[in-house]
């Protein structure tokens, strides 16, 4: 007979252990499950129903008692007998306000049988002496009132949706009588959603509380579609009933349970029913004061009905079985599997440490024996390849060291080149000219995202005039910086061709120059080569600012309001040629002008990481517009830094401000 393999030994040990644990577990579980579940389910259903009965009885009885006191009040009778008497009307509504404060929903209603006028005062609204509407015998929605007046019962509790008031409530309808004469109805209402939440919706899985009237009509249910609305005022048992949800045999048992509950109001009676396609335990208790049955359907397979005390013996028995299972399987695994593997593991660790001559354990005729022999073959091959591998590692290490030295040298050259490019880029900025010519009449915020960037600003001066501008070239870093060289050259040439006093002409001419420079380049269609530009020409003699922009706006403020001259929608060098026009604004004393690239407006920050935005930008300008320009520049930088927080800078940022008092 062939030797049993390692896998067979493991499976055999596990099967034997499971059989040892399964036989007593099945015997114990078979005896306990049905008895425990039925015992605790019956107690749970009774206790839950009794608790629900008491929870409903007190507040509902209180609402009914208050409604009966309001209906039995002499003030109410006197007013309903003579509604046109102002004194009686005023006295009634004053007294009714006291009842309104005591009702649970702080609302009451009164209906006159003579005039059929419906009065309602609700919570959160001032008291009103005007009727809400007049009931109509021909209107089916008002049938509940006329059914109630025809009934011999002194009151009813009716769940109804009032289509005219557009509310669904549990209404307490109490008849106001003067002897045999019925004067009308008075009472209150509870919001159906609140009523269901407070008294019906339990939140317990597998438990369905409900309220039934004596005819089986559903007065309250977690599923509002099953409620028999307006059944409280009907003489017959119409509407949605519990019996429609049951089988014929179950209906007989439920009716018997309801009759027994009415005969013994202090008790809870149970029966088994098939409800919602499941066998459930139904517990019924009766509230004679309200003529309601409080019922609870419990699905014992879903509801948590087991008491922890009953589970303790089963848990102890299961734990003992589990311990026995683990001990048995552990003993078998130790002697059949782990001990041979441990010897093989010791040999493998010796081989891993470089002791290739170690003696491997003698292999048996199973998987462990095959593994031992495979380890021996592996040791021979590892020994033969070790020398060659170490030689290759040394060669590769030397090559990596050389490559690393070359990479460090290349990185240093790149850093030096970028620093040199930054020096060149800063040299084209007119910072010294601005400081020399304008001094404190200007401020500049220039902050490239990287060492070099794609933003620059422009300043040119003439007699009694000067030209300001900001430019945002496509791209960041080195590509953006190279684009600034092209853009700077194009704008310089455009100024020479057109002159300072025509910003729109400068933009159009610069657009032609850029397109001419890049016309024959094959990469132009795939790469972004456009520029956003804003130019403002200041005529100091005429006291006027002429502005033209390509996707950049000119903002200006006197500290009270912030105005804007928007730029054209197309950038210079865009796929389609843009059309630019000059806009004029007076150069008034105290008015500060601002040119900014979109890096400021798009900077992410705040709690949600949104962009700075134009609204926040305009509010910042208005708040600081009256400060000296040097202080404005510091305030803008501080505001941006506070908003940015820990977020990285998204884009190059350039902002140019000027003011001529």
Secondary structure, DSSP 8 states (H G I E B T S, - for coil): -----HHHHHHHHHHHHHHHHHHHHHHHHHHHHHHHHHHHHHHHHHHHHHHHHHHHHHHHHHHHHHHHHHHH-HHHHHHHH-TT-HHHHHHHHHHHHHHHHHSTTS-EEEEETTT-EEEEE-TTS----S-SEE--TT-GGGHHHHHHHHSSSSEEEEEEEETTTTEEEEEEEEEEEETTEEEEEEEEEEEHHHHHHHHT----TTEEEEEEETT-BEEEESSGGG--TTGGG-SS--S-BGGGGS-HHHHHHHHHHHHHHHH-TTS-EEEEEEETTEEEEEEEEEETTTTEEEEEEE-TTTS----HHHHHHHHHHHHHHHHHHHHHHHHHHIIIIIHHHHHHHHHHHHHHTT-TT-------SSHHHHHHHHHHHHHHHHHHHHHHHHHHHHHHHHHHHHHHHHHHHHHHHHHHHHHHHHHHHHHHS-HHHHHHHTGGGEEEEEE-SSSS-SEEEEEEEETTEEEEEEEEESS-HHHHHHHHHHHHHHHHHHHHHH-TT-HHHHHHHHHHHHHHHHTT-GGGGTS---EEEEEEEEETTTTEEEEEEEB--EEEE-SS-EEEE--BSS-BT-SS------EEEE--TT-EEEEE-HHHHT-EETTTTEE--HHHHHHHHHHHTTS-HHHHHHHHHHHHHHHHTTS---S-EEEEEE---
